[in-house]
């Protein structure tokens, strides 16, 4: 997708994801919208192992 900001053209770097439409209806500025959610939620992998005051956690 070609975008423009302050006269500079660039290509969007985000990747598209598959979504499904839900039964939830939303209204914004007088227009009705259907809520969409990811078809498969992304899996978040812990980035590193940390310890704070002797308690270990990932973050």
PECORBEL-V533019 format. One record per residue. N is the residue number from 1. RES is the residue in one small letter. PHI is phi in degrees with one decimal (999 if undefined). PSI is psi in whole degrees, 0 to 359 (* if undefined). BURIAL is I if it has 16 or more other C-alpha atoms within 10 Angstrom, else O. Layout:
<<N	RES	PHI	PSI	BURIAL> <N	RES	PHI	PSI	BURIAL>>
This chain:
<<1	x	999	129	O> <2	x	-89.5	124	O> <3	x	-120.4	163	O> <4	x	-134.6	134	O> <5	x	-139.0	121	O> <6	x	51.9	40	O> <7	x	82.6	356	O> <8	x	-98.3	128	O> <9	x	-89.9	140	O> <10	x	-151.3	165	O> <11	x	-103.1	134	O> <12	x	-62.4	138	O> <13	x	-100.4	358	O> <14	x	-78.1	150	O> <15	x	-97.5	148	O> <16	x	-85.2	151	O> <17	x	-123.7	154	O> <18	x	-75.4	134	O> <19	x	-128.0	161	O> <20	x	-126.2	147	O> <21	x	-85.4	137	O> <22	x	-100.8	177	O> <23	x	-84.3	355	O> <24	x	-73.3	126	O> <25	x	-107.1	135	O> <26	x	-120.6	154	O> <27	x	-124.8	130	O> <28	x	-139.0	122	O> <29	x	51.4	42	O> <30	x	82.8	359	O> <31	x	-110.2	143	O> <32	x	-92.0	140	O> <33	x	-133.4	153	O> <34	x	-100.3	137	O> <35	x	-75.5	139	O> <36	x	-118.9	140	O> <37	x	-127.1	157	O> <38	x	-60.9	139	O> <39	x	-65.3	319	O> <40	x	-128.1	114	O> <41	x	-61.6	139	O> <42	x	-67.5	143	O> <43	x	-91.9	126	O> <44	x	-96.8	123	O> <45	x	-96.7	132	O> <46	x	-56.4	137	O> <47	x	-85.2	324	O> <48	x	-158.7	162	O> <49	x	-99.4	128	O> <50	x	-130.1	160	O> <51	x	-130.9	130	O> <52	x	-130.5	119	O> <53	x	51.5	41	O> <54	x	85.2	353	O> <55	x	-99.0	125	O> <56	x	-91.4	146	O> <57	x	-156.2	167	O> <58	x	-112.0	150	O> <59	x	-158.0	*	O>>
